[in-house]
Amino acid sequence: MRAYGKAASKAVEEAGILEVIKCHEIVVTMPYNLYDKVNNYFQKRELAAKDSQFGEDVTIKFDVPVALCEGIEKDVINLTGAVANIIINKI
């Protein structure tokens, strides 16, 4: 029993602390000519696309920390001249 307790204690110490950040899903739909500009914007902020769909337009989905959503929405509107359609889904 003592060995188990020490092993469990060591495992907890080594596991560390994980920070959980609440996110919303941002869905951006735009014409193809804006894809690189918008995708680069998110990459510079280290927000990787979790899904991309290429049809008549391009739709990209990102999980974004809640605290950043409003600012990112405004940035994408400005970046695309209000052409991109942006939806914020609470997840």
Helices and strands as residue ranges (DSSP letters): H 2-15, E 23-30, G 32-34, H 35-44, E 51-54, E 58-65, H 66-79, E 85-90
